[in-house]
Amino acid sequence: MSNPYNNAVKQLRKVSEILKLDEKTVEKLTKPDKVIAKKLEIEMDPSPSSGQVETRTFKAFRSQHNDARGPYKGGIRYHPQVSEDEVKALSMWMTWKCAVVGIPYGGGKGGVIVDPKKMSERELEKLSRAYAREFADHFGPELDVPAPDVNTNSQVMSWMTDEYVKVASNKEQVTREEKEKLRATFTGKPVDEGGSEGRTEATGLGGFYVLEQLVNKLGLKKKKTTIAVQGFGNVGYWFSYFAEKEGYKVVAVSDSKGGIYVPEGLNAELTLKCKKEKGQVTGCYCVGGVCDLKKGKEISNEELLELDVDVLVPAALENVINKMNAEKIKAKAIIELANGPVTPEADEILKRRRIMSVPDVLANAGGVTTSYFEWKQNLAGERWEKEKVFNKLKQVMDKAFLKIWKKYKELDDETMRMAAYAVAVERVVGAIKS
């Protein structure tokens, strides 16, 4: 398995050659400003057999990569494979992602080495509150603004926000208004606790706005454009939903158990309803207003990636397009809605084969952009309607895409990824030197 931090550094070094950056600047950008490691000690639920209470310790991290353009920003994930190198890489990628879409943040990322599926809700609450407590000195609305990530959600953010505000309020006397502003420290909160309307749809919708721009630039006809989406979770679903509503033909989707191929183009809403009933997307061949076994067939995740479609959308796991399958990809273009779905080796193969890949730092930036909107609303004491959020998101994503496209054309023999990185790194270096 390739080391994500080494990959991130490799990408940075490549773009630094394009931009002709000096070694001192490159060195600064390869290393996070700060990596904080803590041990979170929590009391587990009593054992069902003995009634004994065990205290367990979990290793936790926060990487703060660069704050030249604004507070650190990035999610907190709960996963057994969390590592220091992973959060360092992800915090660097967050710096580029925020710079790509032009929002005033730097990159951060946090994580806890834990399998949350083996914990009760009560234990998860204790863990979340412990994380907010232990890292409180490193957080703040103008310092570091965390959000949900893998295996964390609005409920986890609610617990963390509540704990953080308690800790921060106890350090000094704060007014009610100041306390409300402290809540801007965490984004992805429940809507009734200061979260933004539209946050649920944001990443998939941002990817859809990218699709619209890409199809226009490639000269494809909307109603004839076929799309395959690997990953029918929140992001893949909303991308499929908006694409289908606008007349695109989503012919394949998948989840961790397998995929479906529906040549006529599937109904995303009905497919999701069927998936919830069955517990998997396999067998959910839903076209128009009905689900019919004659309308499609079962395919594997690997087969989905190699379908002959116009646009392939990896929206689940990292490294799914790699040197083993990049030669078999038949799509005209890829929109990376997952984080890091294309390996550096695959990038080179796709470039040689002239298959365009819109990088994750642009394609899935709808989530962090809407987090930024939440932060702005909290600091100003405002609440925006969903329509306003969607309109503002479209403006940001369209502007970012066109900026990257312009750079892509200027660089000539480079990928969209290198164009995006060039724009991002130029912006960060400009902020460091200003």
FISELUM-694651 format. One record per residue (C-alpha): residue number from 1; residue in three letters; y, x, z. Coordinates in steps of 0.05 Angstrom, whole numbers. Layout:
# residues N
+-----+-----+--------+--------+--------+
!   i !  aa !      v !      u !      w !
+-----+-----+--------+--------+--------+
! NUM ! ALA !      Y !      X !      Z !
...
+-----+-----+--------+--------+--------+
This chain:
# residues 434
+-----+-----+--------+--------+--------+
!   i !  aa !      v !      u !      w !
+-----+-----+--------+--------+--------+
!   1 ! MET !      0 !      0 !      0 !
!   2 ! SER !     67 !     30 !    -20 !
!   3 ! ASN !    118 !     43 !     35 !
!   4 ! PRO !    176 !     -6 !     27 !
!   5 ! TYR !    227 !     43 !     55 !
!   6 ! ASN !    206 !     97 !      6 !
!   7 ! ASN !    212 !     46 !    -51 !
!   8 ! ALA !    282 !     27 !    -28 !
!   9 ! VAL !    304 !    100 !    -25 !
!  10 ! LYS !    273 !    113 !    -93 !
!  11 ! GLN !    313 !     55 !   -123 !
!  12 ! LEU !    377 !     80 !    -91 !
!  13 ! ARG !    367 !    150 !   -116 !
!  14 ! LYS !    355 !    124 !   -186 !
!  15 ! VAL !    419 !     83 !   -187 !
!  16 ! SER !    458 !    141 !   -155 !
!  17 ! GLU !    442 !    183 !   -217 !
!  18 ! ILE !    470 !    128 !   -262 !
!  19 ! LEU !    533 !    125 !   -220 !
!  20 ! LYS !    536 !    201 !   -211 !
!  21 ! LEU !    545 !    195 !   -135 !
!  22 ! ASP !    551 !    258 !    -93 !
!  23 ! GLU !    493 !    276 !    -47 !
!  24 ! LYS !    532 !    265 !     17 !
!  25 ! THR !    545 !    192 !     -2 !
!  26 ! VAL !    472 !    182 !    -24 !
!  27 ! GLU !    447 !    210 !     42 !
!  28 ! LYS !    492 !    163 !     81 !
!  29 ! LEU !    466 !    103 !     42 !
!  30 ! THR !    392 !    121 !     49 !
!  31 ! LYS !    395 !    119 !    126 !
!  32 ! PRO !    412 !     57 !    166 !
!  33 ! ASP !    473 !     62 !    212 !
!  34 ! LYS !    427 !     44 !    270 !
!  35 ! VAL !    355 !     24 !    283 !
!  36 ! ILE !    343 !     -9 !    351 !
!  37 ! ALA !    273 !    -16 !    380 !
!  38 ! LYS !    257 !    -57 !    442 !
!  39 ! LYS !    197 !    -82 !    481 !
!  40 ! LEU !    197 !   -156 !    495 !
!  41 ! GLU !    157 !   -175 !    556 !
!  42 ! ILE !    137 !   -249 !    563 !
!  43 ! GLU !     92 !   -290 !    607 !
!  44 ! MET !     39 !   -325 !    565 !
!  45 ! ASP !     11 !   -394 !    578 !
!  46 ! PRO !    -42 !   -399 !    632 !
!  47 ! SER !   -113 !   -385 !    606 !
!  48 ! PRO !   -150 !   -451 !    594 !
!  49 ! SER !   -213 !   -423 !    625 !
!  50 ! SER !   -188 !   -383 !    686 !
!  51 ! GLY !   -117 !   -409 !    695 !
!  52 ! GLN !    -93 !   -338 !    699 !
!  53 ! VAL !    -25 !   -319 !    671 !
!  54 ! GLU !    -22 !   -257 !    628 !
!  55 ! THR !     42 !   -218 !    613 !
!  56 ! ARG !     44 !   -189 !    543 !
!  57 ! THR !     91 !   -139 !    511 !
!  58 ! PHE !    114 !   -144 !    438 !
!  59 ! LYS !    149 !    -89 !    399 !
!  60 ! ALA !    214 !   -112 !    366 !
!  61 ! PHE !    264 !    -81 !    318 !
!  62 ! ARG !    333 !    -90 !    288 !
!  63 ! SER !    357 !    -46 !    231 !
!  64 ! GLN !    432 !    -45 !    216 !
!  65 ! HIS !    440 !    -11 !    149 !
!  66 ! ASN !    514 !    -11 !    130 !
!  67 ! ASP !    575 !    -50 !    153 !
!  68 ! ALA !    628 !    -22 !    106 !
!  69 ! ARG !    638 !    -91 !     74 !
!  70 ! GLY !    630 !   -134 !    136 !
!  71 ! PRO !    583 !   -151 !    194 !
!  72 ! TYR !    509 !   -135 !    186 !
!  73 ! LYS !    470 !   -195 !    160 !
!  74 ! GLY !    396 !   -209 !    154 !
!  75 ! GLY !    336 !   -247 !    179 !
!  76 ! ILE !    288 !   -237 !    237 !
!  77 ! ARG !    215 !   -242 !    220 !
!  78 ! TYR !    152 !   -253 !    263 !
!  79 ! HIS !     91 !   -220 !    231 !
!  80 ! PRO !     33 !   -174 !    251 !
!  81 ! GLN !     53 !   -125 !    196 !
!  82 ! VAL !    126 !   -116 !    217 !
!  83 ! SER !    143 !    -42 !    221 !
!  84 ! GLU !    204 !      2 !    229 !
!  85 ! ASP !    200 !     24 !    156 !
!  86 ! GLU !    196 !    -48 !    133 !
!  87 ! VAL !    259 !    -71 !    170 !
!  88 ! LYS !    296 !     -7 !    147 !
!  89 ! ALA !    279 !    -23 !     75 !
!  90 ! LEU !    296 !    -97 !     81 !
!  91 ! SER !    363 !    -81 !    115 !
!  92 ! MET !    381 !    -35 !     57 !
!  93 ! TRP !    362 !    -89 !      6 !
!  94 ! MET !    405 !   -139 !     45 !
!  95 ! THR !    465 !    -92 !     38 !
!  96 ! TRP !    456 !    -93 !    -38 !
!  97 ! LYS !    442 !   -168 !    -39 !
!  98 ! CYS !    507 !   -185 !     -2 !
!  99 ! ALA !    546 !   -137 !    -46 !
! 100 ! VAL !    514 !   -166 !   -110 !
! 101 ! VAL !    541 !   -236 !    -95 !
! 102 ! GLY !    606 !   -209 !    -67 !
! 103 ! ILE !    601 !   -238 !      3 !
! 104 ! PRO !    633 !   -197 !     60 !
! 105 ! TYR !    571 !   -173 !     96 !
! 106 ! GLY !    529 !   -110 !    103 !
! 107 ! GLY !    454 !   -110 !    110 !
! 108 ! GLY !    412 !   -120 !    172 !
! 109 ! LYS !    340 !   -140 !    186 !
! 110 ! GLY !    298 !   -153 !    248 !
! 111 ! GLY !    226 !   -166 !    266 !
! 112 ! VAL !    174 !   -173 !    320 !
! 113 ! ILE !    102 !   -148 !    313 !
! 114 ! VAL !     66 !   -213 !    330 !
! 115 ! ASP !     21 !   -266 !    299 !
! 116 ! PRO !     62 !   -329 !    314 !
! 117 ! LYS !      3 !   -373 !    291 !
! 118 ! LYS !    -34 !   -352 !    354 !
! 119 ! MET !     23 !   -373 !    401 !
! 120 ! SER !     42 !   -440 !    431 !
! 121 ! GLU !    111 !   -469 !    420 !
! 122 ! ARG !    129 !   -451 !    492 !
! 123 ! GLU !    108 !   -379 !    481 !
! 124 ! LEU !    148 !   -375 !    416 !
! 125 ! GLU !    209 !   -401 !    453 !
! 126 ! LYS !    201 !   -347 !    506 !
! 127 ! LEU !    193 !   -294 !    453 !
! 128 ! SER !    254 !   -318 !    415 !
! 129 ! ARG !    298 !   -321 !    476 !
! 130 ! ALA !    274 !   -252 !    498 !
! 131 ! TYR !    293 !   -224 !    429 !
! 132 ! ALA !    363 !   -254 !    433 !
! 133 ! ARG !    372 !   -229 !    504 !
! 134 ! GLU !    348 !   -157 !    491 !
! 135 ! PHE !    389 !   -148 !    427 !
! 136 ! ALA !    451 !   -188 !    451 !
! 137 ! ASP !    495 !   -125 !    456 !
! 138 ! HIS !    482 !   -110 !    383 !
! 139 ! PHE !    498 !   -181 !    358 !
! 140 ! GLY !    563 !   -219 !    349 !
! 141 ! PRO !    600 !   -261 !    296 !
! 142 ! GLU !    639 !   -199 !    273 !
! 143 ! LEU !    583 !   -148 !    288 !
! 144 ! ASP !    513 !   -172 !    266 !
! 145 ! VAL !    494 !   -242 !    243 !
! 146 ! PRO !    418 !   -256 !    242 !
! 147 ! ALA !    382 !   -313 !    206 !
! 148 ! PRO !    311 !   -340 !    197 !
! 149 ! ASP !    260 !   -301 !    156 !
! 150 ! VAL !    184 !   -299 !    150 !
! 151 ! ASN !    152 !   -344 !    204 !
! 152 ! THR !    219 !   -361 !    236 !
! 153 ! ASN !    260 !   -424 !    224 !
! 154 ! SER !    319 !   -466 !    248 !
! 155 ! GLN !    283 !   -481 !    315 !
! 156 ! VAL !    277 !   -406 !    329 !
! 157 ! MET !    351 !   -397 !    311 !
! 158 ! SER !    368 !   -454 !    358 !
! 159 ! TRP !    333 !   -419 !    417 !
! 160 ! MET !    363 !   -352 !    399 !
! 161 ! THR !    433 !   -380 !    392 !
! 162 ! ASP !    429 !   -416 !    459 !
! 163 ! GLU !    404 !   -353 !    494 !
! 164 ! TYR !    454 !   -308 !    461 !
! 165 ! VAL !    514 !   -354 !    478 !
! 166 ! LYS !    490 !   -355 !    551 !
! 167 ! VAL !    486 !   -279 !    555 !
! 168 ! ALA !    552 !   -267 !    518 !
! 169 ! SER !    589 !   -320 !    559 !
! 170 ! ASN !    564 !   -289 !    625 !
! 171 ! LYS !    594 !   -221 !    608 !
! 172 ! GLU !    665 !   -248 !    605 !
! 173 ! GLN !    699 !   -314 !    616 !
! 174 ! VAL !    703 !   -352 !    550 !
! 175 ! THR !    736 !   -417 !    531 !
! 176 ! ARG !    698 !   -474 !    498 !
! 177 ! GLU !    729 !   -455 !    431 !
! 178 ! GLU !    707 !   -382 !    439 !
! 179 ! LYS !    638 !   -406 !    458 !
! 180 ! GLU !    634 !   -447 !    393 !
! 181 ! LYS !    654 !   -385 !    353 !
! 182 ! LEU !    598 !   -346 !    388 !
! 183 ! ARG !    549 !   -395 !    356 !
! 184 ! ALA !    570 !   -367 !    288 !
! 185 ! THR !    529 !   -305 !    308 !
! 186 ! PHE !    465 !   -339 !    283 !
! 187 ! THR !    458 !   -377 !    217 !
! 188 ! GLY !    401 !   -422 !    193 !
! 189 ! LYS !    411 !   -465 !    254 !
! 190 ! PRO !    394 !   -540 !    254 !
! 191 ! VAL !    449 !   -580 !    220 !
! 192 ! ASP !    467 !   -618 !    284 !
! 193 ! GLU !    476 !   -552 !    320 !
! 194 ! GLY !    525 !   -522 !    270 !
! 195 ! GLY !    477 !   -507 !    212 !
! 196 ! SER !    502 !   -517 !    141 !
! 197 ! GLU !    484 !   -576 !     97 !
! 198 ! GLY !    443 !   -552 !     37 !
! 199 ! ARG !    413 !   -491 !     72 !
! 200 ! THR !    342 !   -518 !     61 !
! 201 ! GLU !    351 !   -521 !    -15 !
! 202 ! ALA !    397 !   -460 !    -21 !
! 203 ! THR !    349 !   -404 !    -42 !
! 204 ! GLY !    312 !   -447 !    -94 !
! 205 ! LEU !    377 !   -477 !   -119 !
! 206 ! GLY !    410 !   -408 !   -125 !
! 207 ! GLY !    349 !   -387 !   -167 !
! 208 ! PHE !    358 !   -449 !   -210 !
! 209 ! TYR !    431 !   -431 !   -224 !
! 210 ! VAL !    406 !   -362 !   -246 !
! 211 ! LEU !    355 !   -396 !   -292 !
! 212 ! GLU !    411 !   -437 !   -325 !
! 213 ! GLN !    451 !   -374 !   -340 !
! 214 ! LEU !    391 !   -334 !   -363 !
! 215 ! VAL !    366 !   -388 !   -411 !
! 216 ! ASN !    436 !   -392 !   -440 !
! 217 ! LYS !    440 !   -316 !   -450 !
! 218 ! LEU !    370 !   -313 !   -481 !
! 219 ! GLY !    384 !   -370 !   -528 !
! 220 ! LEU !    326 !   -413 !   -504 !
! 221 ! LYS !    326 !   -489 !   -511 !
! 222 ! LYS !    325 !   -522 !   -442 !
! 223 ! LYS !    275 !   -578 !   -458 !
! 224 ! LYS !    227 !   -529 !   -492 !
! 225 ! THR !    230 !   -476 !   -437 !
! 226 ! THR !    164 !   -470 !   -399 !
! 227 ! ILE !    162 !   -443 !   -328 !
! 228 ! ALA !    107 !   -420 !   -281 !
! 229 ! VAL !    122 !   -414 !   -206 !
! 230 ! GLN !     78 !   -373 !   -161 !
! 231 ! GLY !     89 !   -400 !    -91 !
! 232 ! PHE !    102 !   -474 !    -78 !
! 233 ! GLY !    133 !   -466 !     -9 !
! 234 ! ASN !    205 !   -484 !      7 !
! 235 ! VAL !    236 !   -437 !    -44 !
! 236 ! GLY !    187 !   -450 !   -101 !
! 237 ! TYR !    190 !   -525 !    -90 !
! 238 ! TRP !    265 !   -531 !    -92 !
! 239 ! PHE !    270 !   -486 !   -153 !
! 240 ! SER !    217 !   -529 !   -188 !
! 241 ! TYR !    251 !   -593 !   -166 !
! 242 ! PHE !    320 !   -575 !   -194 !
! 243 ! ALA !    290 !   -545 !   -258 !
! 244 ! GLU !    248 !   -607 !   -272 !
! 245 ! LYS !    306 !   -654 !   -258 !
! 246 ! GLU !    348 !   -615 !   -310 !
! 247 ! GLY !    294 !   -622 !   -364 !
! 248 ! TYR !    256 !   -556 !   -359 !
! 249 ! LYS !    180 !   -559 !   -363 !
! 250 ! VAL !    148 !   -531 !   -300 !
! 251 ! VAL !     76 !   -523 !   -325 !
! 252 ! ALA !     44 !   -485 !   -266 !
! 253 ! VAL !     53 !   -477 !   -191 !
! 254 ! SER !      9 !   -447 !   -137 !
! 255 ! ASP !      1 !   -437 !    -62 !
! 256 ! SER !    -41 !   -387 !    -22 !
! 257 ! LYS !   -105 !   -427 !    -38 !
! 258 ! GLY !    -96 !   -428 !   -114 !
! 259 ! GLY !    -56 !   -458 !   -170 !
! 260 ! ILE !    -52 !   -513 !   -222 !
! 261 ! TYR !    -35 !   -513 !   -296 !
! 262 ! VAL !     -4 !   -578 !   -322 !
! 263 ! PRO !     14 !   -569 !   -396 !
! 264 ! GLU !     58 !   -632 !   -400 !
! 265 ! GLY !    102 !   -607 !   -342 !
! 266 ! LEU !     93 !   -631 !   -271 !
! 267 ! ASN !    132 !   -677 !   -225 !
! 268 ! ALA !    153 !   -631 !   -168 !
! 269 ! GLU !    165 !   -686 !   -117 !
! 270 ! LEU !     98 !   -720 !   -128 !
! 271 ! THR !     63 !   -652 !   -129 !
! 272 ! LEU !     92 !   -634 !    -61 !
! 273 ! LYS !     72 !   -702 !    -33 !
! 274 ! CYS !      1 !   -693 !    -59 !
! 275 ! LYS !     -1 !   -622 !    -32 !
! 276 ! LYS !     18 !   -647 !     38 !
! 277 ! GLU !    -37 !   -700 !     35 !
! 278 ! LYS !    -91 !   -652 !     10 !
! 279 ! GLY !    -68 !   -590 !     48 !
! 280 ! GLN !    -66 !   -552 !    -18 !
! 281 ! VAL !    -35 !   -557 !    -87 !
! 282 ! THR !   -102 !   -553 !   -124 !
! 283 ! GLY !   -120 !   -620 !   -154 !
! 284 ! CYS !    -48 !   -645 !   -153 !
! 285 ! TYR !    -38 !   -655 !   -228 !
! 286 ! CYS !     23 !   -700 !   -223 !
! 287 ! VAL !     60 !   -719 !   -287 !
! 288 ! GLY !    114 !   -772 !   -292 !
! 289 ! GLY !     98 !   -822 !   -237 !
! 290 ! VAL !     22 !   -810 !   -229 !
! 291 ! CYS !    -27 !   -757 !   -207 !
! 292 ! ASP !    -87 !   -754 !   -254 !
! 293 ! LEU !   -144 !   -703 !   -256 !
! 294 ! LYS !   -142 !   -706 !   -332 !
! 295 ! LYS !    -71 !   -679 !   -334 !
! 296 ! GLY !    -86 !   -608 !   -313 !
! 297 ! LYS !   -134 !   -554 !   -290 !
! 298 ! GLU !   -144 !   -507 !   -232 !
! 299 ! ILE !   -122 !   -434 !   -241 !
! 300 ! SER !   -119 !   -374 !   -195 !
! 301 ! ASN !    -55 !   -340 !   -172 !
! 302 ! GLU !    -72 !   -282 !   -217 !
! 303 ! GLU !    -81 !   -327 !   -277 !
! 304 ! LEU !    -15 !   -361 !   -264 !
! 305 ! LEU !     21 !   -294 !   -268 !
! 306 ! GLU !     -9 !   -281 !   -337 !
! 307 ! LEU !      6 !   -350 !   -368 !
! 308 ! ASP !     41 !   -352 !   -436 !
! 309 ! VAL !    106 !   -383 !   -411 !
! 310 ! ASP !    180 !   -370 !   -423 !
! 311 ! VAL !    198 !   -357 !   -351 !
! 312 ! LEU !    154 !   -332 !   -294 !
! 313 ! VAL !    179 !   -343 !   -223 !
! 314 ! PRO !    143 !   -303 !   -168 !
! 315 ! ALA !    167 !   -341 !   -105 !
! 316 ! ALA !    116 !   -320 !    -53 !
! 317 ! LEU !     93 !   -249 !    -38 !
! 318 ! GLU !    117 !   -178 !    -51 !
! 319 ! ASN !     83 !   -131 !   -101 !
! 320 ! VAL !     47 !   -186 !   -140 !
! 321 ! ILE !     69 !   -157 !   -207 !
! 322 ! ASN !     44 !    -85 !   -206 !
! 323 ! LYS !     16 !    -30 !   -250 !
! 324 ! MET !    -52 !    -67 !   -252 !
! 325 ! ASN !    -25 !   -131 !   -285 !
! 326 ! ALA !     44 !   -114 !   -314 !
! 327 ! GLU !     13 !   -102 !   -383 !
! 328 ! LYS !    -17 !   -173 !   -381 !
! 329 ! ILE !     48 !   -210 !   -367 !
! 330 ! LYS !     65 !   -256 !   -426 !
! 331 ! ALA !    130 !   -288 !   -401 !
! 332 ! LYS !    195 !   -272 !   -437 !
! 333 ! ALA !    231 !   -265 !   -371 !
! 334 ! ILE !    219 !   -262 !   -296 !
! 335 ! ILE !    262 !   -291 !   -240 !
! 336 ! GLU !    245 !   -257 !   -174 !
! 337 ! LEU !    251 !   -310 !   -119 !
! 338 ! ALA !    205 !   -272 !    -72 !
! 339 ! ASN !    228 !   -207 !    -39 !
! 340 ! GLY !    202 !   -147 !    -77 !
! 341 ! PRO !    151 !   -182 !   -122 !
! 342 ! VAL !    155 !   -128 !   -176 !
! 343 ! THR !    135 !    -56 !   -159 !
! 344 ! PRO !    174 !      4 !   -186 !
! 345 ! GLU !    114 !     22 !   -230 !
! 346 ! ALA !    112 !    -49 !   -259 !
! 347 ! ASP !    187 !    -45 !   -271 !
! 348 ! GLU !    177 !     13 !   -319 !
! 349 ! ILE !    121 !    -24 !   -356 !
! 350 ! LEU !    162 !    -88 !   -362 !
! 351 ! LYS !    222 !    -48 !   -387 !
! 352 ! ARG !    180 !    -15 !   -441 !
! 353 ! ARG !    152 !    -83 !   -461 !
! 354 ! ARG !    223 !   -113 !   -462 !
! 355 ! ILE !    208 !   -166 !   -410 !
! 356 ! MET !    271 !   -180 !   -370 !
! 357 ! SER !    265 !   -186 !   -295 !
! 358 ! VAL !    324 !   -216 !   -257 !
! 359 ! PRO !    319 !   -178 !   -191 !
! 360 ! ASP !    310 !   -210 !   -123 !
! 361 ! VAL !    376 !   -183 !    -97 !
! 362 ! LEU !    410 !   -231 !   -145 !
! 363 ! ALA !    357 !   -286 !   -158 !
! 364 ! ASN !    344 !   -304 !    -85 !
! 365 ! ALA !    414 !   -292 !    -57 !
! 366 ! GLY !    427 !   -367 !    -51 !
! 367 ! GLY !    400 !   -366 !     20 !
! 368 ! VAL !    445 !   -311 !     47 !
! 369 ! THR !    505 !   -341 !      9 !
! 370 ! THR !    495 !   -408 !     44 !
! 371 ! SER !    487 !   -371 !    110 !
! 372 ! TYR !    555 !   -342 !     96 !
! 373 ! PHE !    582 !   -412 !     85 !
! 374 ! GLU !    552 !   -433 !    152 !
! 375 ! TRP !    586 !   -373 !    186 !
! 376 ! LYS !    653 !   -391 !    155 !
! 377 ! GLN !    646 !   -464 !    176 !
! 378 ! ASN !    629 !   -444 !    248 !
! 379 ! LEU !    687 !   -396 !    254 !
! 380 ! ALA !    736 !   -447 !    226 !
! 381 ! GLY !    707 !   -506 !    264 !
! 382 ! GLU !    692 !   -542 !    198 !
! 383 ! ARG !    634 !   -583 !    169 !
! 384 ! TRP !    625 !   -584 !     94 !
! 385 ! GLU !    589 !   -638 !     54 !
! 386 ! LYS !    527 !   -618 !     16 !
! 387 ! GLU !    561 !   -628 !    -51 !
! 388 ! LYS !    615 !   -578 !    -31 !
! 389 ! VAL !    563 !   -527 !     -9 !
! 390 ! PHE !    525 !   -535 !    -75 !
! 391 ! ASN !    589 !   -528 !   -116 !
! 392 ! LYS !    611 !   -466 !    -79 !
! 393 ! LEU !    540 !   -436 !    -86 !
! 394 ! LYS !    542 !   -448 !   -161 !
! 395 ! GLN !    609 !   -412 !   -167 !
! 396 ! VAL !    583 !   -352 !   -128 !
! 397 ! MET !    516 !   -347 !   -165 !
! 398 ! ASP !    547 !   -357 !   -235 !
! 399 ! LYS !    600 !   -305 !   -222 !
! 400 ! ALA !    548 !   -255 !   -195 !
! 401 ! PHE !    501 !   -266 !   -254 !
! 402 ! LEU !    556 !   -256 !   -306 !
! 403 ! LYS !    580 !   -192 !   -270 !
! 404 ! ILE !    508 !   -164 !   -270 !
! 405 ! TRP !    497 !   -185 !   -343 !
! 406 ! LYS !    561 !   -148 !   -364 !
! 407 ! LYS !    538 !    -85 !   -327 !
! 408 ! TYR !    468 !    -93 !   -358 !
! 409 ! LYS !    499 !    -93 !   -428 !
! 410 ! GLU !    543 !    -33 !   -411 !
! 411 ! LEU !    484 !      8 !   -385 !
! 412 ! ASP !    446 !     -7 !   -449 !
! 413 ! ASP !    377 !     24 !   -436 !
! 414 ! GLU !    370 !      1 !   -363 !
! 415 ! THR !    340 !    -59 !   -328 !
! 416 ! MET !    375 !   -118 !   -296 !
! 417 ! ARG !    353 !    -89 !   -229 !
! 418 ! MET !    390 !    -24 !   -242 !
! 419 ! ALA !    451 !    -64 !   -266 !
! 420 ! ALA !    450 !   -105 !   -201 !
! 421 ! TYR !    441 !    -43 !   -159 !
! 422 ! ALA !    497 !     -7 !   -196 !
! 423 ! VAL !    545 !    -65 !   -182 !
! 424 ! ALA !    524 !    -69 !   -109 !
! 425 ! VAL !    525 !      5 !    -94 !
! 426 ! GLU !    593 !     13 !   -129 !
! 427 ! ARG !    621 !    -41 !    -84 !
! 428 ! VAL !    592 !    -11 !    -20 !
! 429 ! VAL !    615 !     60 !    -38 !
! 430 ! GLY !    684 !     32 !    -54 !
! 431 ! ALA !    686 !     -1 !     15 !
! 432 ! ILE !    663 !     63 !     50 !
! 433 ! LYS !    717 !    104 !     16 !
! 434 ! SER !    774 !     54 !     24 !
+-----+-----+--------+--------+--------+
